[in-house]
Amino acid sequence: MSLTLDDKKAVVAEVSGKLTDAQAAVLAEYRGLSVAQMTTLRRKAHDGKVYLRVVKNTLARRAVQGTSFECLQDQMVGPLAFAVSSDPVTVAKILSEFAKDNAALKIKAGAMGGKLMSLEQIKALAVLPGREQLLAQLLGTMQAPVQKFVQTLNEVPAKFVRALAAVRDAKASAA
């Protein structure tokens, strides 16, 4: 069933709206995936806060016009799923992991920061830790010096208390 002009405008507006907040976009060919596999992919994308949509290439080309993802226009050939996320690592990780398990899904290209990314670059991006994990590592690194300082300050009175306990035990055993 074909889309009416109003439906097409709505699709272009929806995809354009998602692209304004996005850091990365990836195109993947889904030819050969079953409905159940595609549903699984959509569920994983939804759980990872990745916008995944199958869009006609002509509508997708219109949606990326004037954005930093305009470099993807030449790659839009064949049946493609359009994945967009504000976290570039998440979108690459979800599609790469799904492509490992399902050979029918083929990642074609991606874009980040106005530059086209190859399949190798997307796979390298998928290996990196996610945003939340990086923030946790940063917090741990920032917290370590303060924690060591507090431990050092706490050691002086603790050492004094241990010395008093040793003197008390020595007096108790002498008596």
Summary of the structure (lengths in Angstrom):
residues: 175
radius of gyration: 26.9
end to end distance: 98.5
largest distance: 99.3
contacts: 484
relative contact order: 0.14
helix: 63%
strand: 15%
